[in-house]
Amino acid sequence: MDAAEVDYDAKLYKASGDIIPELQVKLPLLIWHDGNKSRLRTHVLYTKCAELRNLIDRFQEWPQLLDPVLASLVQSVVDGFQQYITQYADYYGYETRSDSQAIPLPLGLSQILYTLCKVRGYKVIVRLLNNEPRYVEPMLFCMRHWQTLRSRSLTSPSVWEEKYIMLLWLSHLMLAPFELSTLSTHNKVNIDSGLSRLTEGLPEVAVDVLSLGFEHITSPSKERESAVILLVRLALRKDMQSANLSEQLVDYAVGKLLDPPSKKNTSVYHAIGYLSLLYALMNLGTMSEVAPFLTKVYRASATLFSSSDEHHATIRGSAPARKLLIKVQRVCLTHALALARTPTPLDGDMVNEMLEEGIQTYLDALGDQDSPVRMAASKALSVITLNLDESMAAEIVEAVLGSLAENILVEDPNTGRSMAKTDLPTDNTLQMKRNISLVDPQKWQGLMLTLGHLLFRRSPPPHQLVDIIEALLVGLEFEQRSSVGTSVGNGVRDAACFGIWALSRKYSTLELDAIKAAEVAGGNVTSNSDGNESSALQLIATRLTLAACLDPSGNIRRGSSAALQELIGRHPDIIVQGIPIVQVVDYQAVARRSRAMIEVAVAASELDKLYHDALLDALADWRGARAADPDSRRWAADAMRRLCRRTSTDRRTDLARQVLQTASKLKPRNLGTTAGSRHGLLLLATAIIESDDSQSNPGTWRRLLECFKLEDLSGSLSGKATNDTEMVIESVAPLFQALVRYQSPPDEMLSIIDHCILISSKPRTVDACATAMMSLSRTLDAQQQALLLRSWMDLSTQKRSDLVCKGRLHSLSKLFELADSGGADRQRILPFFADIVCGPDAIETRVVAMSCLGRSLRAMAERSTGRFDEAAVTRALLHGLNDYTNDQRGDIGSLLRLESLDVAEIITRFPMQEAEVLIAAVTPNVVRLAAERLNKVRHRASSCLKVCWFYLGWQPALPESYEHLADVSSESYFSHLLPLVRNEQVNVQLIKGLASSAAGTTEEIGRACCRALTTYALDVRLNAEIKQRMMSAMLSCVAESGSAEDSQVIPLLDFCTFMVEQGIFASDTDSFPARAWNTFQKVHTTTASIERLDALIRLYSAFLVYPDLRNKVLDKLTRLLLHRYPKIRNAAADVLYVNTSEEVLLERDWNGAAASNKPQVLELRRRLRVGVAVQEAA
């Protein structure tokens, strides 16, 4: 996780000043007309309710901000609800239009109340509800009556929020001290036969409430919770206790749970509802109230847990049901232990049997596959332990610790053998490394949660803290991968953070400081900066610092930071640099992983050598160089580079030896986690080597590097490149680059890098290989460099795919900077790039070649190293600026045009005498691109044009520049380009660009371009000479594009149509029509496509305004009436009818055979006086 650093709490606090007043204004307006409580609304718009709910939802992160106005907001809702159920209850059934989105007022208010319950908690909201007994009967009546109305409606809205709130409100009314027998109800309740025994002797209101509760207790939605609360509060009333309702409810629920259902495929929510009822009854009832049926409830839960009956197994298969069973057993055992200490205790043997069975159930449930079940079991185990005596509590803690020790292996540092931890004495395993690859991560999370809850209740005695701290520290570094490579250790580490937080909070400094780090297995922190033996507190603080800086999970980094703050705050003056380390490892600072790994880790290392050494070791482990994601491994290398600058040479050398030794022992095949580990370790080794800026001990590094084979470090790089291979190449290349600082590159190194160059394709990898090759080439003499360059550009010795691969081209551009400026081989590089740009290779290859050409020219311009091959560069630029390659991805030639614009701008850095001719040749193309249809190209060309125009000093001057992408789509932008039409060197290309924007792009840009052109061309101050230039430029564009593709010709024809229709050349009627007609006939060829002919027909329609051309246009259009394609015949007929109103054009079917219409076409031509002989249409 690399979370953004956004303080949501601060933003919410600031926004609450506007949100709360908005709620206070809009809520009354929703409930009452004019908001003055004089006239209640019966229906409200759903969208208005949703708007208020969204405002309330924003306080989820900080609900206490609502407290100052919470009472008034809830009171407004309560007043409206009460008034509705007492005065307007019958309005609920009024049908509303299906398109009005109106809902009944109670539903809207219930949704708002539910949102408040969700944000602030239902226990807070329910206290603000009215508890007057007089509302019991209206509430019951409305629930029954509205349910009947909804059952008759086919379009009733979802009402679960309404049921939830009304049931919750009824449960609140049950707390009022009044006798239910004093109330009456008009509801006629149909009691289920199974409930009839429960209702004997009960008041009518109680029967109604009981029936209502059981109707909703099996619901799968939220109202089940409020129905359970309603039933329990009804049963625990004094007047209902006298009727023995509680025990009868238990008998009924237990019977429903244990007996097979009468209907097959009964939903598990029935069982969840009855289990929720049993739990709530046992939890809310006092010890004396639940004593009569405690044993019965426990036995029922135990039966459901262990019975092999199919019905019981189905219930047990639901995770929510298992969670409730654990909670039921927990409250039963808690009450049993409490009753055991009373004058009339339960049978001791029975209590002990219940305890043994319950504790074993909880220990087994700690490994459940569902997290909620594990959490319930861990809490239950800690609560039961708290109620036991010290010796029994210690036994439970010992059982948890024993479960944690199962399947843990320890590795002998001398032999490397792995053995089970339980097979060795504890003293022998203190300094051995733990291997947790065989443990169950789900069970470990449950066990860690149990330890956390036990510590929070201070159940473990101090003498067990050593083993507990060891377990917590192992859990804090727990990591396993699933079969698909995802992490499954986050829950364990999160639980370990909670355990350490509880340990710090509940145990005194004296108790914890007495434990030395050496007593804890794996406690390699043996002394502090003063040379004194470190305590376990310092060990915990160091491990928390590592977790807060390096853990891949943001929750665990923040949890570790919070635990560290608690540890240092509760036990001051024990931790080295305690206050500074808390300030550095801040809760907000570690939210973003890149910042935590680089900035926070480096700052922590600077506080004390103890943290510095621990971070160095941790960066080489699974949270650093061997992390799952590549970015984390790169950040680990960056952090290592910074930390090693403050590390001694001997420590750096030892660390590099360990890292390289680990990398050389990896499997040769670069695949999956092996590739990831090699990537991180080699990056780390590179960072360590590069951190020695002084190079004061080259011999030490040289001897170290000679101990390892390059092929062992790099692994197998043969075969087709994959993501894993490229990742390894990314780390191999900089490592080789660092190695050549201390030894001459062997032939094997050059061979590996050359192979990496050929198979690399990702930008990061390509750049790394090219940079490494440049470093290796510096160690070669001039002759070797020349041979290398010559071999790379020789097609006769290699495949063309190798010759033009990305890595080879990038490397050539890097080597261009090193080669002799006057050497013949260096002079061949720029023409080589130009040939590729103009060649038949894929567009991606040509883009890379143009980029490399620009990089080489930039290096020449910065160093003033000789003249470049002007002819080759001009050829490449002209080709690149005119590349309009299209495929299924669209205009991919734009990539090359963009890259060519960058190169053109680079050339302006050369002196005028070297580049003037080249810039003058490419500037007209830059002008075209500055007016073309693609926004990105137009924006980039605009800035390039500004530079080139100023470089040449051409006229007229460009008045302003447009820096933002949105600016180049405005009318003002095109207006500032139009004065360039006066320049005969660029006006033809300018018209081409304007044509593509006016007719070949989006409607918005087309309108902006056309408005700018019309405004400029029809300006009375514009003289005839400029218009003549515009006309000549346009006709020249058409003449040049006769053989071009339709994607370029059609927008130009539409643009010409627009100019003619706008009357831009109306004053040039003597010269324009004849020239235009002759020019456009070059485009109207016998092989013209349908799209081109369609554009020409639109143009011919515009030419009908010229009298001299009317006869020629009609001749051409009537001939097209006999064209072989029906679409062209129909288009020509439409134009002719609009301009001649000949009825025959409407009467004939132009989709039929062309020959069938030939007599009518001849007659039409005769009437239009365009001749009588008709040839086959062109």
N, C-alpha and C positions, 0 to 999 in steps of 0.2 A: 504494500500500500504506500502510495506517495501522495497523501492527502493534501489538498490545498490549504493554505494558512488563512482561514477565514474565521473570525470571531463572531459566530452566529449569535451568541448571547448579547454581545454589545450592539449588534445590528437590531436585534429584537427589542432590546431595552429602549433604543432610540425610536424605533417605529411604534412602540406601544403608546407613546404620547399622542399619536394620531389614530391608532386603531381603537383604543378604548373609548374616546369621545364618539367615534363613528358608531360603535356598538350601542352606546347610550342613546344615540339619536335614532338609529334605524330600528332597534328592537321594538320600542313603543309604536312606531309607525307601522310595523308589520302586524301588530296585534289589534290596534284600535284605529279607526278612521281619525285622521288628523292627530293621532298620538296623544289625545287628551283624556282617555278612559271614559269618554261619554258614549261611544257607540262601537261595539265589538264587531270585528270582522268574523264571518263564518267560514270563509275560504281565503287562502293566501296562495300566491304564486310560488311554485316549487323553486324557481330560480332565485327569488328573494330569500327564501330560507337557506338555500345552498350558499348564497353570498355571505350570510351571517355565520353559517357553520365554518366556512373557509376562514373567516376572520378569527374565529375562536380557535380553530386548529393551529393557527400560527403560534399559539402559546404552549404548544406541546413541550418545547424545550425548557420553558421557564414559566410554569403555571402559576407561581406565586404572584406574578405581576397582575393577575386578575383579582387578587384578594380584596383590594380596596373597593371594587365595584361589584364583587361577586354577589353579595347579598341583594343589592338593588336589581341586578340583572335577573337573578332567579325569582325575586319577588314579582317582577313584571310578568314573567312567564306564568308563575303560579296564579296570579290574579286573573289573567286571561283564561287560563285553563279552568279555574274554579267557576268563573262566570259562565263559561261555555257549558260545562256539564250540568249546571243548575238551571240555566235559562234557555239554552239553544241546543240541547242534546238532540232534538229531532231534526235539526238542520244537517246533521251529518250525512243523512241519506239522500240529500238533494243531488241529482245528477248534474254534472258540469260538462261542457263541451269537451270532446276528446282532444281538441287542439288548443285548449286554454291553458293547460299545464297547471290548473288550480287544484289544490289539495285541501282537505278539511283542516281547519285551524288546529285541532288537537294533534293531528299527525305532524304538522309543521313545528308546533311547540315541543312535541316529544322528541323530534329529531334534534332540536336545539338543546334540550335538556340532556339528551344522550351524549351529545358532543361535549357539553360541560362535564358530564360524568367521566368521559374518556380522558379529558385534559386534566381535570382537577381531582378526579377520584370520586366514585359514587358515594363513599362514606361522608365526604365533605358536603356534597350537593344534597343528599337526602336529609341532612340535618336542617336544611333551609326550607324544606317543604312544610306545608301546613299539616298539623296533626289533630285538627278538630274532628271529633267523632261524627259530626253531622255530615261529613263528606263521604263517609263509608258507603251509605246506601246509594247516593248518586253515582259514585265511582263503580260500584258493582252493577248498577243498572246500565250504565253507559257501556261497560265492557260487554255485557250480554247483548244489549240492543244493537250496538255497532257491529258486533260479529254477525248477527243475523242479517243486517243490511248488506254487509260485505259478501256474505254467502249468496245473496241474490244478484249481486252486480257481477257482470262479466269483465269489467275493466277496473276492479278495485286495485289500488296501489299497494305497494309493500308496506306493512304496518308493524313490523317486528319492533321498531323503536317505540311505537305507541304502546304496545303490549308490555315491553320491558319497563317503561317508565310508570305505567299505571299499576303494574304488579309491585314495583318497588315502592310506589307511593302507598299502596295498600298495606305493604309490610310495615311501613313507617307508622301508619294509622293504628296498626295492631299494638304498638307500644303504649298508646294512650291508656291511662288507668280508668277504664270503664268496663262495665259488664256487657258482654255481647248479647246477653238475653234482654237487655233494655232496648236493643235496636230491632227494627223490623225490616223486611225486604219484600218487595213485590215480585222478585224473580221466581219463576217456577223452574226449579232445577231438576233435571232428569239424572238421578244418581245411578251410577254403574253398580251392577249387582255386587261387584267385589268391594265397593266402598260402603255399601249399605250398613255393614257391621260397624264401620268407623263412625257413622253419623248418628247412631242411636243415642238419644238423650241430649244431642247438641242443639244449641239455638239455631234458628234459621239462617242467621248471618254467618255463623261458623260453618254450617253445611255449604252455603254458597261459596264462601272463601275456600273451603276444602276442595270442593268440586273444581273451582277455577284453577287452583294450584296444580291439581293432578292433571288437568287438561294440558298444561304447558310444561310440566316437569320432564316430559319425554321429547320436547322440541329440540331440534338440532341447532337452533339459533340462540341468540343471547337471552331471550326471555326465560329460558330454563333457569338461569342463575337467580333472577328475581323471583321466580316461582318457588324455588327452594327456600329462599329467605322468608317468603311469605308463609309457607307451611311451617317452618321451624318457629317463627315468632308467634304464630297462632298456637302451636302445640305447647310452647313454653309459657303461655299466659297462665296466671294463677287459676282462673276459672276453668281453663281447659285441662290444667294439671289435675284438678279434682275429678274430671271426667276420664282421667287416665288416657288422654289422647296420645301422648308421646309414645307410650309403650305400644299402643295399637298401630301407630304409624310405623314403628320399627318392625312389628310383626308383618305388617302389610308389605313393606319394602323388602324385607328379607325373603318373604315368600315369592315375591316377584323376581328376585334375583336368583334364588336357588331352584325354583320349580321351572321345568321346561315351558317355553311359551306355547300358548294355544295355537298361534299362527306361525307358520314357517317363515324364514327369512325376516324375522323381526329385527329392526334396526338396533345397533349397539347403543344408540343414544337413549333407548329405554333404560338400559343398565346404567349408563353414565348418570342419568337423571336420578335414579334411586340411590346410587352410590353417593352422589352429591348430597342427597337428603340425609343419608345416614351420617356422612361426615359433618355436615353443618349441625345436625342435632347433637352429635357427640361433642363437637367443638364449642358450641355456644351454651350447651347445658352445663350446669354446675355438677360437682362430684356427686352430690346426693340425688340430683335429678336423673343422672344417667346410670346410677348404680344398678337399678333393677334389670336393665337390659344390656349391660356392658358385655357380659360374657357371651350373650347371644350374638351381638354385632361382631365381636372378635371372631367367634367360631365361623360365622358366615363368611367373613373376609378370608379367613384361613382356608376354608373349603374352596372358595373361588380361586385361590392361589394354587392349590395343590390338586384339586379334583381333575380326573381324566374325563369327566363327562363332556360331551360335545358342546352342550350349551355353555358350560362354564369355560371351556377352552376358547369359545368364540368371544366371550366377554374379556378373557385374559389376553386375547390377541390384540386388543385395542390399547394403545399407549396411554390415552387419557384415563381409561378404566384402570390400568395398572397403577397409574399415579394416584388415583383416588383410593384404591385398595391400600396402598402404602400409607396414605394420610389417615385413612380410617383406623388402621392398625396402630398408627402412632398415637392418636388421641386415646384409643382404648388402653394402650399400655401406660400412657401418662396418667390416666385416671386410675388404672389398677395399682400403679405404684403409690399414688397419693392415698388411695383407700387402704393400702397395706399399712399405712402409718396412723390410721384412725382407730378409735376404740373398738369398732366393729369391722375388722379387716376382712378381706377376701381370703379364701383358702391359700396358704403359702405355697403349697405344691402347685396349685393351679397357676398362681402368678409366675412362679419360676418357669413352669412349662411354657406359658405364654411368652415370657421374656426370651427364653432360648429359641423358641420357634420364630419370634419376631425378629430378633437380631440376625439369625441366620438368613431369614428372608431378605433383610435389608442388605446384608453383605453380598448376597447373590444378585440383588437388583442393582448393585453398584456397577455391574458390567452389562446392564441392559443396553439394547441397541438404540434406545431413544433418550435424548438428553433430559427431557422433563422428568422421566422416571428416575434417572440417576440422581438428578438434583433433589427430588423428593426423598429418595432413599438416604442420601447423605445428610439431609436436614433431620430426617426422622432418627437416624442413628445417633446424631449429636444430641438431640433433645432427650432421647432415652438415656444416653450416657450421663447427661447432666443430673438425672434423677436417681442415679445409682450411687452406691458408696464408692469410696476411692479405689478399693481393691478391684471391684468389678469394672469400674471405669477404666482402670489401667489395663485390664485384660482386653477390653474392647479396642483401646488404642493399640495394644500389642498385636491384636488380630489384624487391624488395618495396616500396621507397619509390616507384618508378616506377608500380607497379600501384596504389598508393594515390592517386597524383596523377591517374589516369585518370578522366575524366568529372566532375571537380570544376570547377565554375564559380566565377568571382570577379566580384563586382559592383562597378562603378566608383561610388564615393560621390558623384561630381559629376554624372554623366550617368544613373546607374541602370542602365546596360547590363550585361548578363551575357556573359562571355567565358570560353572554356576556359582553365584555369590553365596548361596546357602550351603555349599559344600566346603567352604573355607572359614576359618576363624575370622572374627570381625577385625582383629588387629592386623591380620595379614592382607586385608583388602583396602586399607586406608588410602594408600597411594596408587591403587590400580584404577585404570580407566573403566568407567561403566559402559556396557554395551546393552542398549535397550531395544534392540531390533526385534526381539521375540515377544515382548510384552504386548498386551492388548491395550490400545490407546483409549478405548471407550471405558474399560474398567479403571484405567489409571486416572481418567478424568473424574470418575465417581469417587475413587479413593482420595484424590487430591481435594475434591470438594468436601469430603468428610473430614479430612484433616483440618481444612479451613474452618468448618463449622465447630469442630471440637475445640480448636484453639480460640475461636471467638467466644466460646462459653467457658474457656479456661478449664476444660476437663482433664487434659493430660497433666500428670505431675511433672515437676521440673526435671526429675532424673531421666525422663524419656525425651527431653528436648534435643539431645544430640542426634538420635536417630530421626527425629522429626525434621530437624534442620537439614540433615543429609537428604531425606526424601524430597523436601521442598526445593532444594537446590538442583537435584536431578530433574524434578518436574519443571523447574524454570528454564531448563535447557532441553526439554523433551522435544524430539522431532522425529516423525516418521512420514513416509510417503505411501500413498495408496498405489494400486496397480496402474493407475493412469498418471501418476506423478504429482498429484495434488497433496498438499500438506494436511495431515490429520492430527497434528500435535497442538494446534492452537488452543483447544479446550483445556488441555492439560496445563499448558503454560499460564493460561488465564486463571485457572483454579489455584495454581501455585502462587501467583501474585496475591490472590485473596488470602491464602494461607499465611504468607509472610506479613501482609498487612495486619491480619489478626494477631499473629505472634508478637509483632512490634507493639500492638495496642494493649494486649492483655497481660504481658509478662514484664516484670520490673527489670531495670537496668542491671541490678545486682544479680539476678537470676541468669540473664543472658550473657553478661560480661564474664561470668565465671567459666563459660564454655570457650575453650581455645580453638582456633581454626584447625590446629593439627589433630584435634580429636574427631573432626568431621571428615568422613571419607571424601576424597577429592578436594580437600581444603588446601590447595597449593599456595595460598597466601599465608606465609608463615611469619612475616615480620613487616612492620610498618617502616615509615621513613626514618624513625628514630632508632631502628634496630631492635625494638621490643617485639615480643611475640604478639601476633595479632589475635584478637578475639573473634568469635564466630560472628559477632555483629559487624565487624569490618569485612569479613568474608561475604556476608549477606549483602552489605552495601555495595561491594565491588561487583558481585554478580548482578544486582539490580541495575547498576550503572551500565553494564554490558548489555543487558536486555533492553534497557531504555534507549540505548544508542543503536543497537544492531538488529533487534528482532524484526522479522518481516511483517508482523501484524501490527497495525497502528493501535488497536485496542490494548495489546500487551505492552507496547512501548509506553503508552500513557498510564496503563495500570502499574507498570514497574516504576515509573516516575512518581506516581501517587504513593506506592508502598515505600519508596526510598524517602520521600518527604515525611511519611509517618514514622519511619524508623529513626531518622535523624531528629525529628521533632520530639519524640518520646524519650530518646536516649541521647541527650546532647553531650558534647565533649568526649565522645567515644570514637566517633568516625573521623578519620583523617580528612581535613578540609571539609568538614561536614556542611556548614552553611554555604560555602562557595559551590560545592558539588550539587547541592539542591538548586541553587540559582542557575547553574549551567544546564543541568538536566531538567529543564522546566517542562511542565505538562504540555504547554502550547508549543514549545520548541521542538519536541520530539514527534509532533503529529505528522510531519512530512519526512518520509524516510531518507530522502537524499540529504536533507539538512541534518537529520539526526546522525547519519553515518559519517558525514564529512565535517560539518561545523561543530556540532555538539560533541562528537567523539574527540575531535582534536582539542577543543577547549577543555574537556574533562581530563585529557592526558596531560595537559600542561599544569594541572593542579598538583599532581604528585606522581612520583615514579611508580607507585603501586598501581594506579589506574592506567598509566602509560603501558606498563608491561602486560597487564591483563588485556588491554585492548589490542596490543600487537598479536598476542596469541589467539584472541577471539576472531580477529579479521582473517585468519587463515583457516577458520573452521566453517561449519555449515551456515552460519549467519553472515559470513563475509565472502571469502573467495569461493566457497562451495554452495552459495545460495542458489535458490531455484531459478530466479529470473536473471537475465543478463545484465539489466541495469544495476541491480544490487551488487553484482560482481564488479562492475566498472566503478561504482561508488566506493566499494571496499578497496580497490586498487588506488583510487585517488586519496582515500583516507590514509592508507598505508604509506603512500609517498610523503604525505605531510608529517606523519608521525615519525618516520625514519630520519627525517632531517634533525630530530632531536635525540637520535639514538646513536650509541657508540658503534664504531666500525665492527668490533667483534660481535656485538649483538645482531647487527645487520647481516653479517656473514653467516652466523648460525641460523638466523631466520630464513635467509635465502636458501641455505643448504637443506633445511627441513622442507621448504616449499618445493624445491626442485626434485628432491628425493621422492616426495609424495607424488608429484606429477609423473615422474619416470616410472613409477610402479603401477600406474593406471593401465587398463587394458588398451591394446593398440588401436582397436576399432573405435573411431570417434562417433559414438551414437548415444543419444539420450543423456542420462546423468553423467556418463563418462565424459562426453564432450563438454557438458557444462562445467564439470569439475576441472578439466584440463584448461578450459577457457579462463576460469577464475584464478587458478593457481599460477598460470603463466603470466597473466596480467599482474598478479601480486608480485611475482618474482621480478618482472620488469620494473615495477614501481620501486622495489627495494634497491635494485641495481642503479636505477636512474636517480635515486635520492642522494647518491654520493656525488655531489656536484664537483667536489674538489679533485676527485680522482687521485687521491693521495696514496692509495694502496693498490695500484693496478696489478701487482704481482699476486696479492691475496685473491682478488677476483679471478684472475687468470687461472690460478691453480684450482679454484673452486669449480669453474666452468669446465675445465678439462676432465672433471670426474664424471660428466654426464654425456651421453650420446644424444645428438640432435634428433635422431629418429625416435628415440625413447621419449623425448620431451614432446615432440610434435604429434606422435602417433601416426596412424595411417591416413594419408591425405589423397590416396589414389581413388580413381573412379569418378563418377559424376558428382558435381558439387551439390551438397544439401545444406539445409539451414544449419545443421550441427557442424558440418565441415567448415562452412564459412565462419561460424562463430570461433572455431579453433584457429582458423587462419588469422582472424582479427587479433588473437593473442600471440600467435607465433611470430608474426611480422614485427611488432614492436620489441619482442624479446630479442630477435636477431639483431635488430637495430641497436639495442643496448649492448649486446655482446661484442659488436665490432669495435666498441670503444676500448676494449681490453685485449683483443686478439684479431689477427687477420682472418677474414672470412674464408673458411675452407670451401672447396668446390661443392661439397655436399650442401652447405648453406645456400650458395648461389642457386643450386639446382632446386632446392625446396622452395625458395622464394619465387623462382621463375615458374615453377608449377603452380604455386598459389596465385600468381598473377594471371595465369591462363584460365583458371577455373573460377575466379572471383567475379561476382556480379553486383553485390550490394555496395552502395556508396561508401559505407564505413570500412568495409573490407578492402575495397579497391584502393582507397586512399591510404590505408595502413600499409598495404603491399608496395604501393608506389613510393611512399616515404622510406620504407625499409630498403628498397632497391637503390634509392638515391644515396642512402647512408653507406650501403655496401659498395656502391660504385666509387665513392670517394676514396676508398682504400685501393682501388685499381689504378694502374698507371695509364697514361694517355693512350697507349696502343691497345691495351685491353678494353678500355672504354670504347674506342673506335670499333673494335671487333664486335663488341656487344651491340652497339647501335646498328652496325651494318647487318648483323644476323637478324635483328628484330624487324628490319625493313625489307628483308629479302623474301619474296614470295616463292622463289624456287625451292626453298629449303623447309617450307612449312605450309600448313593449310591456311586458306584465307581467313577462316574463322579464328585461328590463333593470331593471325596478323592484325586483325581489326578488333580483337576483344577489348573490353573496357579497361581491364588491368594493364594490357600492353600499351594502350594509347595514353593512359594516365602516367604510366612509368616513363614513356618517351617524353612527355611534357616536363616531367621532373628532371630527367637526364639532360634535356635541352639546356637547362640552367647551368649544368656542370661542364658541358662539352666546350671545346675550344671555339671561341667566337668566329675564328677564321677557318675552322676545319671544314672539310668537304662533307663529312658525315652530318655535322650540325646543319649545314645548309640544305641537306636533303629532308630534314624533319618537317619544315613548314610545307613544302610541296607535297610531302607524304600525307599530311593532314588534309590538305586541299583536295588531293585526289580522292580521298575517302569521302569527303563532303559531297563531291560531285559524282561519286560512284554509285553503284547499284545496291549498296548495302541497305540494311533496315534503317528506318528513320532513327531508332534509338542509337545505333552506331554512329550515324552521321551527326547527331546532336552531340555525342561525346567527342567526336573528332573536332567539331567546331569549338567546343568548350576547351579542349586541349590546345587548339590553335590560339584561342584568346589568352590562355594562361601563358603560353610561350611568348606571345607578343607583349604581354604585360611585363614579363621578366626582362625582355629586351628594352622596353621603354624605361623601366625603372633604373636599369644599369647602363643604358646607352651603349650597348655592345653591338655595334655594327648595323648595317642596313638589312631589311628583310626582303624577301622575294615578292616584289610588288605585284607582278603578274599572277602568281599563284594565289596570293591572298585576295586579290580583286576577283579572280575567278570563283574562289570559294564563297566570298561574300555575296556576289551577284546571284549565285546559285542558291545560297541559303535564304536570302531575302525574298526570293521568288518561288520558294518551295510551298506548294499548296497540296501536299499529299493528303489523300483522304482514304480512310478505311472504315471498318465497322465502328471504330472508336470516334470517328468524326474527323475534323481538320487537325490531324496530328502533325502536319507540316508546320503548324504554328509554333511547335516546340523548337524547331530549327530556326524559324524566323526570329524568335525571341533571343536565342543564343547568338544569332548573327548580329542582332542589334547591339548586344553587349560587346562583341568584337569590334564593331564599327566605332563604338564610343572609345574603346581602348586605343584604337589607331590615332585618335585625335591627340594622344599624349606625345606622339612623335613630332619632331620639328616640321614646319610647313614645307620645306623643300623636299622632305622624304615622303610625305603622305598627302599632299594637296591633290594630286591627280586622282589618287584612289578615293579620297573622301568625295571629290566632285563626281566620281562615277557612281558611287553608291547612294548619295544623298537623295536623288529623285526617288529611289526605291524606299528610302526612309520616309519621305513625304507621303508616298502611297500608303505605307503601313500606319502612319500617324492618322490617316483618315479611314482606315479599313474597319471591317465589321466587328472583329473580336476585341472585347474591352481590354484584356490584358495586353495584347499586342499593341493596341492603339495607345494605351497609357505608357508602355515602355518606349514605343517609337516617338512619342511626344517629347520625352526627356532627351532621347538620343538626337532628335532633330534640333532641339535647342542648342546642343553642344556642337553638332556638325555645322549648323547655319552660322553660328558665331565664329567657328573656326575658319570658315571660308569667307566670311564677311559679305555674303550675298544680300541682295535687296529683293523685296522690301524686308525690313527688320521684323522679327516676330515680337509682338507687343507684350506678351505675358506668358508665364508657364503655368502648368496645371499639375499639382503634386499628388492629388488624391485620385483614386481609381474612379470614383463617382463623377468627378469633374469632367472627364473626357467623354461623357455621354450627354453633355448639355448643348444647347443651341449656341451658347457663347463660345464653346470650344470650337465647333465647326466654323463659326463666323470668323474666328481669329486665323483659321487656316486659309480661307477663301482669297484673301489678298495675294497669296502666293501664285494665283493663276496668272498674274502679270509676268511672272518669271517663265520664259519660254523653256528653260532647262528642266523645269519640274511640273509644268502645268498638265501635261498628258498623264503623268503618274498620279497627280492630285485628283484628276477627274476619275481615274480608275478606283482610287480609294473611296472617294465620295459615292461613287456608284454602288460599291459593295455595302457601304453603310446605309445608303438610302433605300435600297431594294433587297438586300440580302441578309438582313439581321432582324432584330426585334422591332416591334411596332414603335416602341418609345424612341429608340435611337433613330429609326427611319424618319419619324416625324421631326425630331430635332434637326437632323441633317437637311431635310427638305425645307423646313422653315428658314434655316440659315441661308441656304442656297437661293431660295426665292427672294428673300429680303435683300440679299446682296445683288442678285442679277437684275432686279427691277428697280434698283436705286436710280433715281433720275440723274444723280451725279456720275453714274458710270457711263463712260463714253463708248462709242460704237467700236472702237479699236479693241477694248478689253472684251466686249461681247464677242467680237470676231475671234479673238484668241480662245475664248471658252468654246465656241462652236468648233473651231479647228481642232482643239484638243480632244473634244468629245468624239469627233469623226475619226480622228487618228486612233483613238482607243478602239473604236469599233473595227476599223480596218485591220489593226494589229491582232484582234481577237478572233478573226474569222475561223481559224483552225483550233482555237482554244476549247477547253472543256465547257460544258453547259453551266457548271457551277460558277464560272467567271463571266460567261457571255450573257446569260439570262438576266442577272442583276443589272448589267450594263444596258441591255435593251429596255428594261423597265425604267431605268434612270433616264434614258433618252426620251421615253414616252412621257415621263413626268415633266421634263423640261419643255417638250413641245406643247403639252396640254396647258402648262402655266403661261404660255406665250412669251417665254424668255427670249426667243429669237424672232418675235413677230416683226421687228423692224428690219430683219435681214431676209425678207422673203424673196428678194431678187436673186440672192446667191445661195441661200441655204437649201431650199427644196431640192434643187437638181443635184447638188453635191451630196446631200444626205441620202437621196434615193439611190444613187449609184453606189454609195458606200454600204448601205444596208443590204444591197443585193449580194454582196460578198459573204454576208452571214447567212442569207437564205439559200442554202445549197440543197441539192437533191437528196442528200443524206441527213438532212436536219432532223433532229428528234422531235417528238410530239411537244415536249416542254418548250423547246426553242421556237417551234412554229406558233405555239400559243402566245408566247411573248411577242413574236413578230406581228401577229394579228392585232394585238393590243396597240402596237406601234403604228400599224397601218391605219387603224381607226383614228389615231391622233393626227396622221398626215392628211386626213380628208379636209382639214381646215385650209390647206393650201390649194388654191384653184388650179395651179399648174400641175399638181400631182394627182388631182382627183381622178382623172381618167385612168392613170396608171394603177392607182390603188384599187379602184373598182375592178379593173381587169385582173389584178392579182387575187383579190378576194373572191371573185366569181370563179376563177380557176380552182381555188381551194375548196369550192363547193363539191368538187368531184375528187377530192383527195381520198386516198385509200383508208384513212382512219376516220371513224365516225366522230370522234371528239373534235377533230380539226374542222370537219364539215359543219358541225353544230356551232362551233365558235365563229366561223366565218359567216354563217347564216345570221347569228345574233347581231354581229356588227353591221352587216348589210341592212338588216331590218331597222335597226335604230337610226341609220342614216338615210334610208330610202323609203321606208314604210311600204315595201312591196308585200302584198298579201300572200303571194306564192311562197314566200319564205316561211310563213306560218303554216301553210297548208301541207307542205311536203314533209315526209318522214325522212329526216337526214341520217337516221340510224340504219336505214335500209341500204340495199346495194347502190353503189354510186351510179351505175349504168342506168338504173331505173329513173333517175332524176335528170339525166342528160338533156332531154328535150326541154324541160322547164328551165334548166340553166341557160340553154341557148336562147330561149325566148327572153329570159331576164337580161341577158347581155345585150340583146337587141334593143330592149326598151331603155336600158341604161346607156346605150350607144358606146359600148366598149368593144364592138366587133362581133362576128358571128362564128368564127372558127375556134373550136375548142380542142386543145390537145390534152393529152394525159397530164393531169395536174402534177406540178413540180413537188 
